[in-house]
Amino acid sequence: MKKQLLLGAMILCLAGSMTACSGTSKAAQDNKAQEKETYTLKVSHVQGDNAPVVQALYQFEKDVEADSNGRLQIEVFPNGTLGDTVDLVNQCKTGSNVAFMTDAGRFADIIPDISVICGPYLFDDYETGNKMVQSGVFQEWCGQLAKEGYKPLSFNYYEGDRNILTTKPINSMADLKDVKLRTGSTVQWIDTLNAFGAIPTSLAQSEVYTGIQQKVVDGADQQVITVHDMQLYEVCKNYTMTHQYQLMLGLVLSNDWYEKLPEDLQKILVDNSIKAGEYSSQLTLELVDTQLEEMKSQGLVVNDTIDLTEFKAVADKVYEAEGLTEARQKLLDAVK
């Protein structure tokens, strides 16, 4: 009887050992299969090839493919060829393999506080903005956004400050009354232009040039890089340096798609997005003054002496109206 019990125990141990080995073998096979699997991420931007941010995305493509040994392929689509940003937001929500460049205000209806980074006169330079988007406060908001289906890889793509480009000279805020200005759909930008007395008007970026030509709008709020690359100075000759916001963009993709990647590829995406953001920002900083001087030589009249006191005063009311006063203070405290 004892021999039978001993034999039974040995058989059970052997069976358990075989099961464990089988499980280990299967896990190893799964890991190897995952290491051989390739992934493709389509990255969109509304600007053209010459824009610093698009140049940085091409570098992002090379670096990700090199670091992943070709397991993760990046395809860059400039000029909005994948569709407008609204389309891409919806595609991300369904788990598609697309990423897009956007300002944080795009997500104001999901995580209201994160949109404060788009607020008027929040910070004055790239260094401060970069500290803000890398602060624990902003990263906490990004974490909340991921839970809602959107994964920001980084928000450190600086495109300079936005100023007011118009067909007529602007010497004070009163001159903006009832002036139709194209702006993006970001709530802070719309509310800011309203506070200035202008009429914010929705228009796709690709339609701004013809929109000004056809007098659909009287101008736009745009950063130097965009005015230059889209040659908007040809149809609008007055550029008033109101500096109402400093533009920090983020590279965002579907969190569902991101979570399905192996961990090493997730890290490669995040690390290289931060690297690309730094590269893009430096290109922008190097180009802004040169491009501004070039546009002046083409007839652009730049007003850089306007008194901003009244502009900044009404901007404070924008934060109050949107309930973002506390969020603004948190970011300001985070970079002290």
N, C-alpha and C positions, 0 to 999 in steps of 0.2 A: 504493500500500500504506500509506504514511504517512497519507494522507487517511482511509483506512478505519479505521486505528488511532485517529486523533484523533477521528473521528466516534463510534467505539465508546466511547471514554473519556468523551466528552461525554454520551452516552446513559446510561452508568452513573452519572455524577455527577448527572444530572437525576433518574434513578430514585431514587438515594439521598436526594436533596433532597426529593423528593416523599414518600418513606417517612417521613423525619424529620418533615416537616410534618404528615403524616397522624398519626404517633404523638403529636406535640405537640397536635394538634387533639383527638385522642381523650382525652388526659390532661386537657386543659382542659374537655372535655365531661363527663368523669367528676367533676371537681372541682365543676363547676356543678351537676351532678345531686346530688352529696353535700350541697352547700350548700342545696338545696331540700328534701332529705329531712327528715322529721320523726320524732322518737323520743318514746316515752312510758315513763316510769319510775314504777312503783307503789311507794310508800313506806309501810311498815307500822309501827305501834307498838301495844303492848298497852294503853296508857293512854288516857284520854278527852281530849276537846277542851280541858279546862281546864288540863291539865298543861303546865308551861312548855316541855317538850321538844316537845310536839305543837304548841303555839303557834309555836315556832321552825320546825317543819317546814312549817307553812302559810306562814311568811315565806320559807322556802327555796323553796317552790313558786313564789311570786311573783317572787323575785329571779332564779331560773334561767330562767323563761319570759321575763322582761324582757331579761336579758342575752343570751339566745339568739335574740331576736326571734321567739319562738314555735316555734323548731325543736326545742326540747326541752321536753316537757310533763311536769310532775310531778303525780301524783295521790296525795294523802295519805289513808291508811286507818287511823283510830284504833280503839281498843277491840278490837284483835285481829281485825278483820273479814276480814283476808286469811288467817287461820289462826294457829296458835301459832308460836313462833320456830323450833322444830324443823322444821316444814313449810317455812318460808321458807329455812332453811339448805339443805335439800335442793333447793328450787327454784333457788336461786342456783348450786348445783353443776351443774345442768343447763343453765345459761345463760339462765334466765328474766329478764325485765325487772322484777325486784323488788328492793327494798332494805329493810333492816330495822335497827332499833336493838337493839344487844346489848352486853353486857359482854364483855371479851376472854376471859374464862374459858370462853366457848362454844367456843373453838378450842384448848383445852388439849391435846386428843388429837392435834392437828396440829402446832402450834408451842408446846410446853410453856412456854417462857420467857415468852411474851406474856401468859400468864394471871397472872403475878406482880402485875400492876397491880390485881388483885382481892384481893390478899392482905391479911390483917388488920394494921391499924396500920402500913401502909406509909408513909402521909403523913397530915398533919393538916388540910390546907386545899386549896381549889380551886387557888390559885396554884401550889402545889408540884406537884399532880397534873397541871395543865396543862403545866408545864415538862417533866414526865416523859413525857407522851404525844407531845410535840413534839420530844423529844430524839432524837439520832441513834441511840441504842440501841433505843428503842421503834420508830422508823421503819424500822430494819433488820428487825425482827420483822414489821412490817406488809408489807414487801417480800417476805419469805418466804411470808407468808400469801397474797399475790397469786399467787404461783407455784402455790399449791395450789387456786386457783380463786375466792378471795374478795378483793375489793378494798375495803379500808377507805378511805372518803373522808376521814374525820377521826375522832379518838377524844376530842374535847374537849367532849362534852356532859356537864356535871356535874349530878348529881341529889342531891347532899348525902350526908351520912353515914347509914349504916344502924345502927339501934338495935333493941332488943328490946321488942316489944309483947306483953303477956301478960294473961291473965285474972286472974292473982294477982300480988301485989307481988314484986319481985326486989330483994334488998338485998345479995346476994353471989353469987359463982359457984355456991356450994353450992345455992342456991335454984333453979338451972336443971336440976338433976339429974332426968333422965327427963321433962323438959317437952318436949312435942311442938311444934316450931316449924316453920312453913312457911318454906321458902327456895327459891331457884332451883336449877337443876341445876349451877351452877358448882361445881367440885370444891373450890376454896378455901373457899367459903361452907359447904359441907357439912362439910368437915374442921374448920373453925373451930368450928362449933356442936357437933360431936362433942367437940372438945377442951374446950369449956365444960361438957360433961356433959349437954347437951340431946340431943333426938332430932330431927335434921333430917328434915323430911317434904316429899315432892314434892307440889305442888298448883299448878294453874294460877292465875295472878294473879287472874283473873276469879272464881275459886271460893273465894278466901280468906275473904271476908265470911261466906258460908254455911258454910264449913268450920269457922270459929270458932263460929258459932251452933250448929251440929250437933255440936260437940265432936270433930270429926275431928282438929283441932289445938288446942293450948292458946294459940296466938299465932303470931307471925311476926317475922322480922327484916325491917324495912322502914324506908325513909327517910321523913322528915316529909311531903314532898309527896304521897307515895302514901297514907300513913295519912289525910291530910286529904281528898284528892280521892276516895278510895274509901270514905270515912266509916267506916274501920275502928275509930275511937275509939268508935263506938256499941256495938260488941260486945266490945271490949277496952279496959279502963279504966286499964291500967298500962303506962307507957312508960319504960323504963329506958335512959338515955343512955350506952350502952356504946361507941358510936362505932367499932365493930369494923372497918368499912371505909368508905372514901370512894368513892362510885360514879361512875366515869367511863365513859360509854357511847360507842360508835362507830356511825356510819352505814355499813353494809356492803352491797355488792351483788356481783353476779356479775362476776368479772374478765373472763370471755369476752365478756359483753355490753358491759362498759366499753371493752374494747379495740377493739370494732367502731365505736365513736363516733369522729367526727372529732376531731382533737386540740384544737380550740378548745372543743368541747363538754365534753371531758374536763376541761379547765382550769376551765371554768365550774362544773362539778359540784364539783370539789375546793375551789375558792375559796369558793363559796357554802355548802358544808357547814361549813367552818371558821368562816365568818361566822355561820351559824345556831347552831353550837355555842357560840360566844361569847355570842350573844343568849340562848340557852336557859339558860346558866350564870348570867348576870346576873339573869335573871328568878327563877331558883331562889334565889339568894343574897338577893334582895330579899323573897321571899315566906316563907322558912323561919320567921323569928322571928314574923312576923305570924300565920302559920297555927298555930304552936305555941301562941301565946297564945289564939287563937280556940278551939282544941281544949280548952285548959285550962278555958275558960269553959263548955264543954259537958260537963265532968266528967272529962276525962282527967287522971290523976295522973302527973306527970312527976318521975322520980327522976334529978336531975342532979348528985348528990353521991356516987354510988357510987364506991368505990375501984377503980381499974382496974389496979392493980399485978398481981394474979393473972391477970387476963385477958390482959394483954400478955405475961406470962411464958409462958403455954401457947401463945400465938400464935407465938412464936419456933419452937416445936417443929413447927408446921404447915409452915413453910418447909423445915425439915430433912427432914421426912417426905416432902415432895413433890419434893425435890431442887431447890428454887428459891432456896437461900441465895445462890448466886453471882449469879443473875439479879437478886435484890433489891439486892445490893450494887452491881451495875452501874447500876441506876436511881438509887440514892442518890448514887453518885459523879457521875452525869450532871447532877445539879441542885445540886451543891455550889457 
